[in-house]
Amino acid sequence: KYQMEQSHSNGGKMTNGESGHHEAYEHAIATYALCELYSMTKESGREIPKLESVLRKSVGIIVDEQTSDGGWPYLGRSKEDMSVSGWYIQALKAAHNTGRKFARVESALDKAMKRYLPRIQDGNGAFKYNPDDTNGKLSLTGAALLGMQMWEATETDTFEKGFNYLVEKTKNPQPGGYYYAPYYNTQVFFLAEGKEWEEYNRVFQPRLLDAQNEDGS
């Protein structure tokens, strides 16, 4: 309800109302969450009134923000950013999974896979924060790979090179540091299955459990 109210009062954007880079993440993750909610409630037969109209606005904002090169910048900016693009890709896939027809969602995902992600991969297989960077980052490689897994772009040289890089660099995975890296990396290995997943999970799972604080965080 809160997110829907924010959309209604903020021209479709779902943010806390304060300007800044965080707006892009807030809108992407809120859209992702409400698309998942739409899919679940639709299947239960208890659809939420006006939720679809909210999603049409929020998904439309994401599609409109995509650059001609297939990536996404912070809201209202021009330079593409992989940390933001990773969340927008997830949100659009969730919109696709609702079964409703949202304009240009599939073409936006195709453009991200075919134009943007190959363009920001460095020679080692890592993916860059933005296209002007010289080198990619381990912390963003999982985000790019998960996007390709979500949109069936794994049978590509780009994915294979990135996955091999990730396997090599995560032989000693840690839960700290860039906290979103384990979020992406764990999903990438889980979806890939096989010996890579088994080895990653064997090492990472107990470390993740041990990292929990006494208060549950």
Phi, psi and omega per residue, in radians:
K1 nan -0.750 -3.136
Y2 -1.071 -0.818 -3.125
Q3 -1.107 -0.699 3.109
M4 -1.128 -0.685 3.098
E5 -1.117 -0.701 3.095
Q6 -1.080 -0.697 3.107
S7 -1.073 -0.816 -3.102
H8 -1.111 -0.600 -3.064
S9 -1.624 -0.078 -3.007
N10 -2.279 0.549 3.059
G11 1.115 0.466 3.125
G12 1.763 -0.343 3.120
K13 -1.331 2.431 3.088
M14 -1.951 1.564 3.142
T15 -2.402 3.108 3.130
N16 -1.428 0.044 3.089
G17 1.605 -0.169 3.112
E18 -1.687 2.420 -3.099
S19 -1.340 2.653 3.133
G20 2.599 3.011 -3.122
H21 -1.033 -0.500 -3.094
H22 -1.100 -0.375 -3.125
E23 -0.985 -0.731 -3.093
A24 -1.101 -0.753 3.140
Y25 -1.166 -0.772 -3.133
E26 -1.023 -0.814 -3.092
H27 -1.169 -0.723 -3.126
A28 -1.119 -0.828 -3.072
I29 -1.231 -0.640 3.083
A30 -1.129 -0.732 3.108
T31 -1.103 -0.765 3.097
Y32 -0.988 -0.866 -3.085
A33 -1.100 -0.765 -3.089
L34 -1.282 -0.505 3.024
C35 -1.146 -0.728 3.084
E36 -1.103 -0.728 3.118
L37 -1.087 -0.738 3.127
Y38 -1.042 -0.792 -3.125
S39 -1.081 -0.746 -3.104
M40 -1.201 -0.774 -3.096
T41 -1.279 -0.539 3.092
K42 -1.093 -0.764 -3.124
E43 -1.204 -0.469 -3.133
S44 -1.402 -0.222 -3.098
G45 1.471 0.153 -3.124
R46 -2.159 1.217 -3.114
E47 -1.154 2.585 -3.141
I48 -1.542 2.161 -3.116
P49 -0.997 2.367 3.059
K50 1.238 0.028 -3.140
L51 -1.146 -0.708 -3.128
E52 -1.095 -0.679 -3.138
S53 -1.171 -0.605 3.060
V54 -1.120 -0.772 -3.129
L55 -1.127 -0.628 3.132
R56 -1.070 -0.655 3.102
K57 -1.240 -0.825 -3.053
S58 -1.208 -0.711 3.091
V59 -1.159 -0.689 3.115
G60 -1.052 -0.674 3.095
I61 -1.080 -0.765 -3.137
I62 -1.094 -0.809 -3.139
V63 -1.091 -0.731 -3.127
D64 -1.163 -0.504 -3.107
E65 -1.369 -0.251 -3.120
Q66 -1.138 2.394 3.123
T67 -1.424 2.972 3.134
S68 -1.147 -0.357 3.119
D69 -1.541 -0.040 3.006
G70 1.722 -0.021 3.119
G71 -1.825 -3.048 3.135
W72 -2.288 2.445 3.031
P73 -1.698 3.141 2.915
Y74 -1.102 2.646 -3.072
L75 -0.918 2.200 3.101
G76 1.409 0.009 3.114
R77 -1.762 -3.133 -3.073
S78 -2.032 -0.487 -3.061
K79 -1.473 2.265 -3.130
E80 -1.179 2.691 -3.048
D81 -2.544 2.128 -3.068
M82 -1.214 -0.560 -3.124
S83 -1.136 -0.603 3.061
V84 -1.359 -0.742 -3.099
S85 -1.026 -0.636 3.131
G86 -1.026 -0.701 3.128
W87 -1.285 -0.635 3.112
Y88 -1.152 -0.648 3.090
I89 -1.079 -0.768 3.116
Q90 -1.103 -0.716 -3.139
A91 -1.121 -0.728 -3.140
L92 -1.198 -0.638 3.077
K93 -1.127 -0.686 3.093
A94 -1.116 -0.642 3.081
A95 -1.129 -0.747 3.085
H96 -1.041 -0.687 -3.086
N97 -1.238 -0.242 3.106
T98 -1.173 -0.381 -3.089
G99 1.507 -0.092 3.080
R100 -1.533 2.735 -3.141
K101 -1.650 1.841 3.043
F102 -1.788 2.253 -3.016
A103 -1.005 2.265 2.966
R104 1.196 0.195 -3.140
V105 -1.119 -0.864 -3.098
E106 -1.134 -0.709 3.136
S107 -1.185 -0.578 3.097
A108 -1.155 -0.739 3.109
L109 -1.163 -0.694 3.082
D110 -1.043 -0.760 -3.122
K111 -1.127 -0.693 3.120
A112 -1.104 -0.709 -3.113
M113 -1.249 -0.729 -2.985
K114 -1.556 -0.531 -3.081
R115 -1.838 -0.923 -2.948
Y116 -1.307 -0.984 -3.023
L117 -1.081 -0.768 3.088
P118 -1.082 -0.538 -3.073
R119 -1.275 -0.436 -3.084
I120 -1.799 0.196 3.091
Q121 -1.551 2.339 3.127
D122 -1.541 -3.111 -3.061
G123 -1.167 -0.347 3.139
N124 -1.574 -0.194 -3.124
G125 1.892 -0.194 3.129
A126 -1.354 2.789 -3.110
F127 -1.919 2.443 -3.010
K128 -1.456 2.694 3.038
Y129 -1.115 -0.848 2.983
N130 -2.456 2.809 -2.996
P131 -1.024 -0.426 -3.097
D132 -1.384 -0.221 -3.125
D133 -1.187 2.652 3.109
T134 -1.369 -0.755 -3.069
N135 -2.108 2.679 3.067
G136 -1.431 3.116 -3.110
K137 -2.213 2.406 3.046
L138 -1.018 -0.668 -3.067
S139 -1.133 -0.351 -3.128
L140 -1.850 -0.195 -3.078
T141 -1.133 -0.731 3.104
G142 -1.064 -0.636 3.129
A143 -1.088 -0.768 3.133
A144 -1.166 -0.745 -3.118
L145 -1.150 -0.702 3.108
L146 -1.097 -0.697 3.085
G147 -1.017 -0.731 3.132
M148 -1.195 -0.628 3.074
Q149 -1.149 -0.678 -3.121
M150 -1.153 -0.545 -3.039
W151 -2.022 0.533 3.000
E152 0.903 0.861 3.101
A153 -2.058 0.538 -3.080
T154 -1.453 -0.370 -3.128
E155 -1.498 0.963 -3.102
T156 -2.394 2.737 3.067
D157 -1.111 -0.600 -3.139
T158 -1.050 -0.816 -3.133
F159 -1.176 -0.814 -3.090
E160 -1.029 -0.770 -3.140
K161 -1.147 -0.728 3.127
G162 -1.178 -0.690 -3.129
F163 -1.160 -0.743 3.105
N164 -1.069 -0.680 3.087
Y165 -1.100 -0.778 -3.099
L166 -1.127 -0.736 3.119
V167 -1.036 -0.779 -3.099
E168 -1.164 -0.666 -3.041
K169 -1.499 -0.163 -3.091
T170 -2.047 0.529 3.077
K171 -1.220 -0.313 3.097
N172 -2.267 1.097 -2.999
P173 -1.183 2.423 3.137
Q174 -2.110 2.563 3.132
P175 -1.362 -0.290 -3.057
G176 -1.614 -2.864 -3.140
G177 1.394 -2.189 3.088
Y178 -1.367 1.788 -2.938
Y179 -1.158 -0.421 3.126
Y180 -1.393 -0.260 3.120
A181 -1.080 -0.846 3.090
P182 -1.072 -0.564 3.098
Y183 -1.029 -0.846 -3.141
Y184 -1.299 -0.826 -3.038
N185 -1.046 -0.731 -3.117
T186 -1.086 -0.715 3.113
Q187 -1.162 -0.701 -3.136
V188 -1.050 -0.854 -3.126
F189 -1.178 -0.668 3.123
F190 -1.072 -0.785 -3.134
L191 -1.235 -0.519 3.128
A192 -1.285 -0.481 -3.131
E193 1.053 -2.836 3.048
G194 1.238 -2.876 -3.047
K195 -1.139 -0.519 3.131
E196 -1.132 -0.753 3.099
W197 -1.153 -0.792 -3.096
E198 -1.051 -0.728 -3.127
E199 -1.250 -0.761 3.107
Y200 -1.039 -0.838 -3.085
N201 -1.168 -0.632 3.121
R202 -1.038 -0.704 -3.095
V203 -1.489 -0.738 -2.975
F204 -1.395 -0.650 -3.041
Q205 -0.986 -0.885 3.132
P206 -1.134 -0.546 3.116
R207 -1.204 -0.656 3.120
L208 -1.152 -0.757 3.120
L209 -1.127 -0.716 -3.139
D210 -1.180 -0.391 -3.090
A211 -1.392 -0.182 -3.126
Q212 -1.182 2.403 3.125
N213 -1.429 2.908 -3.107
E214 -1.077 -0.518 -3.126
D215 -1.456 0.071 3.097
G216 1.690 -0.191 -3.134
S217 -1.421 nan nan
